[in-house]
Amino acid sequence: MTAPRVAVFRPADDRLEDATDLLESLDAEPVPDPMLAVEPTGEIPKTGADYAILTSKTGVELASEAGWTPGDATLCAIGEATADACRAAGWTVDLVPEEYTSSGLVAALAGDVDGARVEVARSDHGSAVLTDGLNDAGAYVHETVLYELVVPAEAGDSVELAADGDLDAALFSSSLTVENWLDEAETRGVRAAALAGLNDAVVGCIGPPTRETAESRGVEVDVVPADADFEQLARAVREEL
């Protein structure tokens, strides 16, 4: 029996390598197609805030490498992967929201941040749901853009496979990977065929925000894991296959 072809869109670093190894261990044929590349801005989060919020492993690593620490701030991390990266940097994590989303963190903090200084450190594509929600809760929010997310020049092989009907599944790990994938299909002039091929495949999204983005752009989503965790996503999609 031929192993199913599964596209994965993680950035071209250890995350893509780990995802490829995971899919191979699940008897799937990985199609690594990085839809994101990280370009650090060189900015460093401000110190002295009452709350510090990190939203990704990449952001934690960049802040740590720059010598930043949360100090006395209440440290909040969206998702266990981000929290684990914080702990690896030697920081104590005070809060991980039950729902690993911007709205989940706003819900967790809304009753506590009135009049507080909140530092949000993340990518240039961070959701306004977080900053607007905290502002509405009475916080004084400062945002530091630690890195920009761009589409690698070599991206797009999976788009052609989908257009040709040769893709069995796709693992979308952020809203931006969905948007970039569809934009790449548009650029290549195969959007309709690629979308049809994608919808014939098993589509997995890492969490509700990614699913909402996908469905709003015509993608039929088959799998969303219970937790926003890439390994859970991969395993759930392989089981669906």
N, C-alpha and C positions, 0 to 999 in steps of 0.2 A: 504494500500500500504506500502510495506517494505521500510524503509529509506535506501538510498544508503550508502554503506560503503566507507568512504573516508579516505585514509591514510595521515597522517601529520607527518613531520619529524623534527619539531622544537626541540631545546635543552630542556632537561627536567627541566625547571624552569617555571617562570611565563609565558613565551612565549608559551610553550606547553599547559599550563592550559588555557590561553586566546584563543588559537586556538581551543582547544576542546570545550570550551564554545561557541565560535562563530559557529562552525559547528553544534552543537546541536540546536542553535537558528535558523539555516537554515534548520532544519528538516533533517539533515544528521546524520549518525552513525559514529562518529570519530573513527579512528584506530590510536591512538597515538603511534608512533614508532620512538623515538628520534634517529636520525642518527648522531648527533653531541653532544659532551660534551666539556665543556670549562675547560681548565686547565691553570690558570694564571701562568705567568712566574715570576712575581714579578718585572719585569722591569718597569721603569718609562720613559715617553717621555722626550727628552732633552728640555731644555728651551733656550730662546734667538734666536729662529728661526724667519725668516720673515713671513713664512707661516707654519701653523700647520694643518695637515689633519687627521681627524678621519673618519673611514669607517664603524663603527658599534656602536650600542647602548651598547654592551658589552664592547667594547674598551673605550667608554666614561666613563662608570661606574667604570671600573678598574682604569683609570687614575685619575678620580675625587677622588675615595676612597684613592688613594695613595697621595693625596694632590697636584697633578699637576694642573696648570692652564695655559691657553694659553698666558697669559700676554699681550704683545703688538702685538703678531703675528696676522696675518690675519687668522681667523679660518674658515676652509672649512670642510663641512660635506657631505658625500655621502648619499643622501636620507633623507627624512623628519623624519623618525624614529630616525636616528642618530642626526639630527638637534634638534629635540625635547628633546632628552637626554642631549644634550649640554646645551640647555636653562634651563632644570631642574637642571643642575649642577651650574647654575648661570653665564654661559658664553654667550657672544654675538656671534652669528653666522654671518659671513660676506658673505659666499658664499655657496649655494647649487646648484650644476650643474643642468641644465635642464634635462639632461639624467643621471639617478642615477647609473652610472657605472664609472669604472676607466678611460675608454676612454673619457667619458663625462666630467670628471673633468679635464683631461689633455687638452681637447679642450678649456675648460673655462679658464685655467690658462696659456696656452702655450705662449701667447703674453706678459705676465707680470712677468715671473719668471726668466728671463735671469739674472744670477749673484746672484739670491736670495738663501737664506738658507731655505730649506724646510724640516720640520719634519713630517714623516709619521708614525703614530702609529696604529697598526692593529694586526691581527692574523698571525700565521705562514703560512697560506695558501693564503695570499694576492697576487693578480695578479701582475706579472711583468709589465703588460701594464702601470700601474700607475708610478712606479719608473723609468722604462726605458723611458717612454714618457716625464716625467719631466726632466730627465737627458738630453734627446735629445733637450729639450727646453732651456737648459743652466743653469738649477738649480743645486745647490749643495744639494743633497738629503741624508738625514739620516733616516734610518728606525729602529723603535723600535718594537720588537715583544712583545705585551702585553699578549698574551695568545696563547695556542696551542689548536687545534681542534682535538679531538680523537673520535673514534667510541665507544659508550657505550657497555659493555659486553652483556647487555640484548637486544640489537637491533636486528631486523630481523623478527618480527611477520608478518609484512605486506608482506614480501617476500614470505612466505609460502602461504598466502592468494592469492596473485597474481598467484603463480604457480598452485594453485588449482582452479583458475577462480572465486574466491570469493571476488575480489576487484573491486569496481565500479569506483573509482577515486583516484588520488594521487596528492598531492600538494608539489612540489619541490621548496624550498625557497632559494636554492643556488646551484651552480655547485657541491660543495662538497657533498651535500645530494644525488645528482644523482649518483656520483661516488661511494660513500659509499654503497648506496642501491644495485647497481649492483655488487660491490665487495662482499657484504654479500650474494647475490644470488649465486655467484661463489663459495664462501666458503662452502655454504650449498649443493652444487652440483645440483642446480635447476635453473641455469642461463637462459637456453633456455626457460623453462616453465614459469619462472617468467617474463621474457621479453615479451613473447607472451601474458601472462595474463595482463601485464601492458598495452600493446598496444591494448588490447581489451577494456580497461578502458578509462576514460577521464583523460588525463594527463595535468596538469597545471604547468607552470613554471613562476616564479615571474618576470623575465625580460629576455631580449635578450641573455645575456651571459649564463644564466642557460639553456635557450632553445638550444643554440648552443652546449653546452656540452652534453645535452640529445640527440639531433639529431645525433651528431657525434658518439654516442655509441649505436645507433640503436633504440632509444626511439622515438615514434611518439607523437609529442606534439600537443595538441588540443587547448590550451588556454594560452595566455599571456596577462595579464591586461595592460591597457593603462599606468598606473603608477606602479612602483616596490613597491607595498604595499600588505602586506599579506591579509588584509581584502578584498581588491579588487580582489586578486587572488581567495580567497575562494568563494566569491560571484559569480565571473565569471564562475568558475567551477560548482558551484551548478546550475546556470542558464543553463549551457550546459547540465547538467544531466537531 
